[in-house]
Amino acid sequence: MPNGERTGLPLLDERIDFGAGLAEILIGLFVILGFAMRWTIIISLAFITLSILYFQELLWPHFILYGISFSLLINSGDLFTADHWIVPWLKKLVGRTGIIDR
């Protein structure tokens, strides 16, 4: 936190920073790999909104993040994403085991 400000949470500020950094790294990796794109984008939108509401950050830098997130949410599922290869394999696997009735 800048200038030694406290967040008001019972955790140490270093733990909050570590958790936020870890979440951003995981979200970035999931987006780069194309794994569970829509769920990842929805989670990232929740984090972006919480950063505005709780930490009272400036609104205008988040417009870019919202725009990129909504664009990825609408246009996800490309040929080069992991979901393109994993989801059909999982559907075939689940269909063979008879878990899902058709």
CORVEN-V71553 format. One record per pair of residues at least 24 apart in sequence whose ideal C-beta (glycine too) atoms are under 8 Angstrom apart, sorted by sequence separation. I is the first residue (numbers start at 1). J is the second residue. D is the distance in whole Angstrom. If there is no record, write none. Layout:
[[I J D] [I J D]]
//
This chain:
[[23 47 6] [45 69 5] [44 69 6] [20 47 8] [41 69 5] [45 73 8] [41 72 5] [42 73 7] [41 73 5] [37 72 6] [38 73 6] [41 76 7] [37 73 8] [38 76 6] [37 76 4] [37 77 7] [31 72 7] [34 76 8] [34 78 7] [37 81 6] [34 80 7] [35 81 8] [37 83 6] [34 81 3] [35 82 4] [36 83 7] [7 55 7] [33 81 8] [34 82 5] [35 83 7] [33 82 5] [34 83 6] [34 84 7] [35 86 8]]
//
